[in-house]
Amino acid sequence: MKIKTSITLAEDLLKVIDEQSGPHKNRSVFIEKAVRAYVAQVTRDRQNARDLDIINRQADRLNQEAEDVLTYQVLP
């Protein structure tokens, strides 16, 4: 379901939207796609930050495990 709303944008931004959206698209479609892309990026960034935090908290243990594995390798 779509809900009609109104927003206020800077004139220069509106000009860019009109240029980028092309002759067959409307502003609403362009802005909706842009907002969806932004929200998806923010969601990915948050997930990546959580994942990095988990990795960093486990780094010492993971590095020790990697060193242990390397000791089992046969060198020529």
Backbone as JSON, one array per atom type, in Angstrom:
{
  "sequence": "MKIKTSITLAEDLLKVIDEQSGPHKNRSVFIEKAVRAYVAQVTRDRQNARDLDIINRQADRLNQEAEDVLTYQVLP",
  "N": [[0.84, -1.17, 0.0], [0.52, 2.2, -0.77], [1.18, 5.38, 0.62], [0.29, 8.68, 0.49], [2.39, 11.46, 0.87], [4.08, 14.48, 1.84], [7.11, 16.18, 1.18], [9.84, 18.4, 1.81], [12.31, 19.62, -0.24], [15.61, 20.66, -1.12], [16.15, 22.98, -3.76], [18.24, 22.49, -5.6], [18.7, 19.77, -5.18], [16.29, 18.67, -5.99], [16.43, 19.26, -8.69], [18.52, 17.56, -9.48], [17.33, 15.09, -8.95], [15.25, 15.13, -10.83], [16.79, 15.14, -13.18], [18.15, 12.69, -12.97], [16.12, 10.82, -12.78], [14.96, 10.53, -15.24], [12.93, 10.73, -18.29], [10.65, 9.08, -18.17], [10.13, 8.27, -15.63], [8.85, 9.0, -12.38], [9.16, 11.45, -9.75], [8.47, 10.36, -7.26], [8.87, 7.58, -7.55], [11.63, 7.52, -7.99], [12.62, 8.68, -5.57], [11.61, 6.85, -3.69], [13.01, 4.5, -4.41], [15.6, 5.39, -3.88], [15.53, 5.85, -1.11], [14.96, 3.27, -0.2], [17.33, 1.97, -1.01], [19.17, 3.34, 0.58], [18.31, 2.65, 3.19], [18.73, -0.11, 3.09], [21.52, -0.12, 2.85], [22.29, 1.05, 5.29], [21.34, -0.91, 7.03], [22.97, -3.09, 6.23], [25.47, -2.0, 6.94], [25.22, -1.81, 9.73], [24.96, -4.54, 10.4], [27.43, -5.47, 9.49], [29.1, -4.08, 11.24], [28.34, -5.25, 13.69], [29.17, -7.89, 13.17], [31.94, -7.5, 12.85], [32.6, -6.63, 15.4], [32.09, -8.98, 16.87], [34.04, -10.67, 15.73], [36.37, -9.26, 16.46], [36.22, -9.48, 19.25], [36.72, -12.14, 19.53], [39.2, -12.47, 18.47], [41.8, -13.05, 19.62], [41.54, -15.73, 20.47], [40.86, -16.95, 18.01], [43.15, -16.38, 16.49], [45.09, -17.8, 17.92], [44.14, -20.38, 17.53], [44.53, -20.58, 14.76], [47.32, -20.45, 14.65], [47.94, -22.84, 15.97], [46.92, -24.72, 14.13], [48.63, -24.26, 12.0], [50.99, -25.33, 12.97], [50.71, -28.01, 12.52], [51.15, -28.39, 9.86], [53.05, -29.85, 7.26], [56.22, -29.04, 6.37], [58.22, -28.63, 3.42]],
  "CA": [[0.0, 0.0, 0.0], [1.25, 3.46, -0.83], [0.57, 6.48, 1.36], [0.73, 9.97, -0.03], [3.0, 12.33, 1.86], [4.8, 15.57, 1.19], [8.41, 16.49, 1.76], [10.45, 19.62, 1.31], [13.67, 19.35, -0.69], [16.35, 21.79, -1.68], [15.92, 23.12, -5.2], [19.31, 21.83, -6.36], [18.49, 18.33, -5.08], [15.15, 18.35, -6.84], [16.92, 19.31, -10.07], [19.28, 16.33, -9.7], [16.34, 14.0, -9.0], [14.59, 15.21, -12.14], [17.76, 14.74, -14.2], [18.49, 11.28, -12.81], [14.97, 9.92, -12.9], [14.65, 10.33, -16.65], [11.65, 11.26, -18.75], [9.52, 8.18, -17.98], [9.96, 7.96, -14.22], [8.43, 10.17, -11.63], [9.96, 11.74, -8.57], [8.13, 9.45, -6.17], [9.56, 6.3, -7.8], [13.07, 7.74, -7.77], [12.88, 8.9, -4.14], [11.35, 5.59, -2.98], [14.15, 3.61, -4.66], [16.78, 5.93, -3.19], [15.37, 5.62, 0.33], [15.11, 1.82, 0.02], [18.75, 1.66, -1.13], [19.83, 3.89, 1.76], [17.94, 1.83, 4.34], [19.43, -1.38, 2.92], [22.94, 0.12, 3.14], [22.41, 1.25, 6.75], [21.15, -2.23, 7.63], [24.21, -3.85, 5.99], [26.55, -1.4, 7.74], [25.02, -2.21, 11.13], [25.28, -5.97, 10.51], [28.88, -5.59, 9.36], [29.7, -3.59, 12.49], [28.14, -6.3, 14.7], [30.05, -9.01, 12.83], [33.32, -7.11, 13.14], [32.73, -6.63, 16.86], [32.2, -10.39, 17.28], [35.36, -11.16, 15.31], [37.39, -8.62, 17.29], [36.16, -10.04, 20.61], [37.22, -13.52, 19.46], [40.44, -12.44, 17.69], [42.92, -13.75, 20.27], [41.28, -17.17, 20.41], [40.93, -17.38, 16.62], [44.56, -16.33, 16.07], [45.78, -18.92, 18.56], [43.69, -21.58, 16.82], [45.2, -20.59, 13.46], [48.72, -20.81, 14.9], [47.96, -24.27, 16.28], [46.71, -25.44, 12.87], [49.84, -24.13, 11.19], [52.05, -26.21, 13.49], [50.49, -29.36, 11.99], [51.5, -28.46, 8.44], [54.35, -30.42, 6.94], [56.99, -28.16, 5.48], [59.18, -29.4, 2.58]],
  "C": [[0.89, 1.24, 0.0], [0.46, 4.52, -0.07], [1.15, 7.78, 0.83], [1.26, 10.81, 1.12], [3.65, 13.5, 1.12], [6.1, 15.81, 1.94], [8.92, 17.78, 1.15], [11.9, 19.31, 0.99], [14.31, 20.63, -1.2], [16.17, 21.8, -3.2], [16.99, 22.4, -6.02], [19.17, 20.3, -6.31], [17.33, 17.89, -5.96], [15.55, 18.35, -8.31], [17.69, 18.03, -10.4], [18.32, 15.13, -9.81], [15.66, 13.98, -10.36], [15.53, 14.77, -13.26], [18.02, 13.24, -14.15], [17.31, 10.34, -13.05], [14.53, 9.71, -14.33], [13.24, 10.76, -17.01], [10.45, 10.38, -18.43], [9.31, 7.78, -16.52], [9.46, 9.21, -13.51], [9.28, 10.32, -10.37], [9.72, 10.73, -7.44], [8.85, 8.11, -6.32], [11.05, 6.44, -7.5], [13.38, 7.86, -6.29], [12.65, 7.61, -3.35], [12.51, 4.62, -3.17], [15.39, 4.08, -3.91], [16.7, 5.67, -1.68], [15.52, 4.14, 0.64], [16.6, 1.42, -0.04], [19.51, 2.16, 0.1], [19.56, 3.03, 3.0], [18.65, 0.47, 4.27], [20.91, -1.23, 3.27], [23.16, 0.31, 4.64], [22.27, -0.09, 7.47], [22.4, -3.09, 7.46], [25.35, -3.32, 6.84], [26.44, -1.8, 9.21], [25.38, -3.68, 11.34], [26.78, -6.19, 10.42], [29.59, -5.13, 10.63], [29.53, -4.63, 13.6], [29.07, -7.48, 14.44], [31.5, -8.7, 13.17], [33.57, -7.09, 14.65], [32.88, -8.05, 17.39], [33.58, -10.94, 16.94], [36.45, -10.57, 16.19], [37.4, -9.18, 18.71], [36.75, -11.45, 20.65], [38.61, -13.61, 18.81], [41.57, -13.23, 18.33], [42.74, -15.26, 20.18], [41.41, -17.68, 18.98], [42.37, -17.38, 16.1], [45.35, -17.48, 16.68], [45.41, -20.23, 17.87], [44.38, -21.7, 15.46], [46.67, -20.97, 13.62], [48.85, -22.29, 15.2], [47.82, -25.1, 15.01], [47.99, -25.4, 12.03], [50.98, -25.03, 11.69], [51.9, -27.64, 12.97], [50.87, -29.5, 10.52], [52.9, -29.03, 8.28], [55.05, -29.49, 5.97], [57.98, -28.99, 4.68], [60.6, -29.26, 3.04]]
}
